[in-house]
Amino acid sequence: MAFKPLHDRVLVRRVESEDKTKGGLIIPETAKEKPAEGEIISVGDGARKESGELIAPSVKTGDRVLFGKWSGTEVTLDGEELLIMKESDILGVMS
């Protein structure tokens, strides 16, 4: 199913976190937190100023981003769990 977010919203797929620590300890599933890192799947057209002028989004499809722990709304599309969030919930783009 094709999905395009509206306005300044983005669709994000969480990126799975590591199963081991740097020291080599294996982290069990029950102790893992949901990752706050993801990949942009789709981007809306952008927000609008009061004058009606479009403000282009700062992120694009394929960008790897960090977002707040409680950011976004979880949705399931085609059996995959994704997040829809405002662009302002994104903390930064990883390069």
LUMLUM-479728 format. One record per residue: residue number from 1; residue in three letters; x, y, z of N, C-alpha, C in turn. Coordinates in steps of 0.2 Angstrom, whole numbers. Layout:
+-----+------+-------+-------+-------+-------+-------+-------+-------+-------+-------+
: seq : type :    nx :    ny :    nz :   cax :   cay :   caz :    cx :    cy :    cz :
+-----+------+-------+-------+-------+-------+-------+-------+-------+-------+-------+
: NUM :  ALA :     X :     Y :     Z :     X :     Y :     Z :     X :     Y :     Z :
...
+-----+------+-------+-------+-------+-------+-------+-------+-------+-------+-------+
END
This chain:
+-----+------+-------+-------+-------+-------+-------+-------+-------+-------+-------+
: seq : type :    nx :    ny :    nz :   cax :   cay :   caz :    cx :    cy :    cz :
+-----+------+-------+-------+-------+-------+-------+-------+-------+-------+-------+
:   1 :  MET :     4 :    -6 :     0 :     0 :     0 :     0 :     4 :     6 :     0 :
:   2 :  ALA :     3 :    11 :    -4 :     7 :    17 :    -4 :     4 :    22 :     1 :
:   3 :  PHE :     8 :    25 :     5 :     6 :    30 :    10 :    10 :    36 :     9 :
:   4 :  LYS :     7 :    42 :     9 :    11 :    48 :     9 :     8 :    53 :    15 :
:   5 :  PRO :    12 :    54 :    19 :    10 :    59 :    25 :     8 :    66 :    22 :
:   6 :  LEU :     4 :    69 :    26 :     2 :    76 :    24 :     6 :    81 :    28 :
:   7 :  HIS :     6 :    87 :    25 :    10 :    93 :    28 :    17 :    91 :    30 :
:   8 :  ASP :    18 :    92 :    37 :    25 :    92 :    39 :    27 :    85 :    43 :
:   9 :  ARG :    23 :    80 :    41 :    24 :    74 :    44 :    28 :    69 :    40 :
:  10 :  VAL :    31 :    64 :    43 :    36 :    59 :    40 :    34 :    52 :    42 :
:  11 :  LEU :    35 :    47 :    38 :    34 :    40 :    40 :    41 :    37 :    41 :
:  12 :  VAL :    42 :    34 :    47 :    48 :    32 :    49 :    48 :    24 :    50 :
:  13 :  ARG :    53 :    21 :    48 :    54 :    13 :    50 :    59 :    13 :    55 :
:  14 :  ARG :    58 :    10 :    61 :    63 :    10 :    66 :    69 :     5 :    64 :
:  15 :  VAL :    75 :     7 :    66 :    81 :     3 :    64 :    82 :    -1 :    70 :
:  16 :  GLU :    83 :    -8 :    69 :    84 :   -12 :    75 :    91 :   -11 :    79 :
:  17 :  SER :    91 :   -11 :    85 :    97 :    -9 :    89 :   101 :   -16 :    90 :
:  18 :  GLU :   107 :   -15 :    92 :   112 :   -20 :    93 :   110 :   -25 :    98 :
:  19 :  ASP :   112 :   -32 :    97 :   110 :   -37 :   101 :   116 :   -38 :   107 :
:  20 :  LYS :   121 :   -34 :   105 :   127 :   -35 :   110 :   129 :   -28 :   112 :
:  21 :  THR :   132 :   -28 :   118 :   135 :   -21 :   120 :   142 :   -21 :   117 :
:  22 :  LYS :   146 :   -15 :   118 :   153 :   -15 :   116 :   157 :   -20 :   119 :
:  23 :  GLY :   156 :   -22 :   125 :   160 :   -26 :   129 :   158 :   -34 :   127 :
:  24 :  GLY :   153 :   -35 :   123 :   152 :   -42 :   121 :   146 :   -45 :   125 :
:  25 :  LEU :   143 :   -41 :   129 :   137 :   -44 :   133 :   131 :   -44 :   128 :
:  26 :  ILE :   127 :   -50 :   128 :   121 :   -51 :   124 :   115 :   -48 :   128 :
:  27 :  ILE :   111 :   -43 :   125 :   106 :   -40 :   128 :    99 :   -44 :   126 :
:  28 :  PRO :    96 :   -47 :   131 :    90 :   -51 :   130 :    84 :   -46 :   127 :
:  29 :  GLU :    79 :   -49 :   124 :    74 :   -46 :   121 :    70 :   -42 :   126 :
:  30 :  THR :    69 :   -45 :   132 :    65 :   -42 :   137 :    68 :   -35 :   140 :
:  31 :  ALA :    75 :   -35 :   139 :    78 :   -29 :   142 :    79 :   -23 :   137 :
:  32 :  LYS :    78 :   -25 :   131 :    79 :   -20 :   125 :    74 :   -14 :   125 :
:  33 :  GLU :    76 :    -8 :   124 :    71 :    -3 :   123 :    70 :    -2 :   116 :
:  34 :  LYS :    64 :     1 :   114 :    63 :     2 :   107 :    68 :     7 :   104 :
:  35 :  PRO :    71 :     6 :    99 :    76 :    11 :    96 :    73 :    18 :    94 :
:  36 :  ALA :    77 :    23 :    96 :    75 :    30 :    94 :    79 :    32 :    88 :
:  37 :  GLU :    80 :    27 :    83 :    84 :    28 :    77 :    79 :    25 :    72 :
:  38 :  GLY :    79 :    28 :    66 :    75 :    26 :    61 :    77 :    28 :    54 :
:  39 :  GLU :    74 :    26 :    49 :    75 :    28 :    42 :    68 :    31 :    39 :
:  40 :  ILE :    69 :    36 :    36 :    63 :    40 :    33 :    61 :    36 :    27 :
:  41 :  ILE :    54 :    34 :    27 :    51 :    30 :    22 :    47 :    35 :    17 :
:  42 :  SER :    44 :    40 :    20 :    40 :    44 :    16 :    40 :    51 :    19 :
:  43 :  VAL :    39 :    57 :    15 :    39 :    63 :    18 :    33 :    67 :    15 :
:  44 :  GLY :    30 :    71 :    19 :    25 :    75 :    17 :    27 :    81 :    13 :
:  45 :  ASP :    23 :    85 :    10 :    25 :    91 :     6 :    28 :    97 :    10 :
:  46 :  GLY :    27 :    97 :    17 :    30 :   102 :    21 :    24 :   106 :    24 :
:  47 :  ALA :    26 :   110 :    29 :    22 :   115 :    32 :    20 :   121 :    28 :
:  48 :  ARG :    15 :   125 :    30 :    14 :   131 :    27 :    14 :   137 :    32 :
:  49 :  LYS :    17 :   143 :    29 :    17 :   149 :    33 :    10 :   152 :    33 :
:  50 :  GLU :     9 :   157 :    37 :     2 :   160 :    37 :     1 :   163 :    30 :
:  51 :  SER :     6 :   165 :    27 :     4 :   168 :    20 :     3 :   162 :    15 :
:  52 :  GLY :     3 :   156 :    17 :     2 :   151 :    12 :     8 :   148 :     9 :
:  53 :  GLU :    13 :   151 :    10 :    20 :   149 :     6 :    22 :   142 :     9 :
:  54 :  LEU :    24 :   137 :     5 :    26 :   131 :     7 :    33 :   131 :    10 :
:  55 :  ILE :    34 :   128 :    16 :    41 :   127 :    19 :    43 :   120 :    17 :
:  56 :  ALA :    48 :   119 :    13 :    50 :   112 :    11 :    53 :   109 :    17 :
:  57 :  PRO :    52 :   102 :    18 :    55 :    98 :    23 :    63 :    98 :    23 :
:  58 :  SER :    66 :    97 :    29 :    73 :    97 :    29 :    75 :    90 :    28 :
:  59 :  VAL :    71 :    85 :    29 :    73 :    78 :    28 :    70 :    75 :    21 :
:  60 :  LYS :    73 :    69 :    19 :    71 :    66 :    13 :    71 :    59 :    14 :
:  61 :  THR :    67 :    55 :     9 :    67 :    48 :    10 :    74 :    45 :    10 :
:  62 :  GLY :    75 :    40 :    14 :    81 :    37 :    15 :    86 :    40 :    20 :
:  63 :  ASP :    84 :    45 :    23 :    88 :    48 :    28 :    88 :    44 :    34 :
:  64 :  ARG :    93 :    43 :    38 :    93 :    40 :    44 :    93 :    45 :    50 :
:  65 :  VAL :    88 :    45 :    54 :    87 :    50 :    59 :    86 :    47 :    66 :
:  66 :  LEU :    87 :    52 :    71 :    86 :    51 :    78 :    80 :    55 :    80 :
:  67 :  PHE :    76 :    52 :    84 :    70 :    55 :    87 :    69 :    54 :    94 :
:  68 :  GLY :    65 :    58 :    97 :    63 :    57 :   104 :    60 :    50 :   106 :
:  69 :  LYS :    61 :    48 :   112 :    59 :    41 :   114 :    51 :    40 :   114 :
:  70 :  TRP :    48 :    46 :   115 :    40 :    45 :   115 :    37 :    49 :   108 :
:  71 :  SER :    41 :    50 :   103 :    39 :    53 :    97 :    35 :    49 :    93 :
:  72 :  GLY :    30 :    52 :    89 :    26 :    49 :    84 :    21 :    44 :    86 :
:  73 :  THR :    17 :    42 :    82 :    11 :    38 :    83 :    13 :    31 :    79 :
:  74 :  GLU :    12 :    26 :    82 :    14 :    19 :    79 :     8 :    17 :    75 :
:  75 :  VAL :     9 :    15 :    69 :     4 :    12 :    64 :     7 :     6 :    61 :
:  76 :  THR :     2 :     2 :    59 :     4 :    -4 :    55 :     2 :    -4 :    48 :
:  77 :  LEU :     6 :    -4 :    43 :     5 :    -4 :    36 :     8 :   -10 :    33 :
:  78 :  ASP :     3 :   -14 :    30 :     6 :   -20 :    26 :     9 :   -24 :    31 :
:  79 :  GLY :     7 :   -25 :    37 :    10 :   -29 :    42 :    17 :   -27 :    45 :
:  80 :  GLU :    19 :   -21 :    44 :    25 :   -18 :    46 :    23 :   -12 :    51 :
:  81 :  GLU :    27 :   -12 :    57 :    25 :    -7 :    62 :    30 :    -1 :    60 :
:  82 :  LEU :    27 :     5 :    59 :    30 :    11 :    57 :    28 :    17 :    62 :
:  83 :  LEU :    31 :    22 :    61 :    29 :    28 :    65 :    28 :    34 :    60 :
:  84 :  ILE :    22 :    38 :    62 :    21 :    44 :    59 :    22 :    49 :    64 :
:  85 :  MET :    26 :    54 :    62 :    28 :    60 :    67 :    29 :    66 :    63 :
:  86 :  LYS :    29 :    71 :    67 :    30 :    78 :    64 :    37 :    79 :    63 :
:  87 :  GLU :    39 :    82 :    58 :    46 :    84 :    56 :    50 :    87 :    62 :
:  88 :  SER :    46 :    91 :    66 :    49 :    94 :    72 :    51 :    89 :    78 :
:  89 :  ASP :    48 :    83 :    77 :    50 :    78 :    82 :    57 :    74 :    81 :
:  90 :  ILE :    59 :    76 :    75 :    66 :    73 :    73 :    71 :    77 :    76 :
:  91 :  LEU :    76 :    74 :    80 :    81 :    77 :    83 :    87 :    79 :    79 :
:  92 :  GLY :    88 :    74 :    74 :    94 :    76 :    69 :    95 :    70 :    64 :
:  93 :  VAL :    99 :    72 :    59 :   100 :    67 :    53 :   107 :    64 :    54 :
:  94 :  MET :   107 :    58 :    54 :   114 :    54 :    54 :   117 :    54 :    47 :
:  95 :  SER :   124 :    55 :    47 :   127 :    54 :    40 :   132 :    48 :    40 :
+-----+------+-------+-------+-------+-------+-------+-------+-------+-------+-------+
END
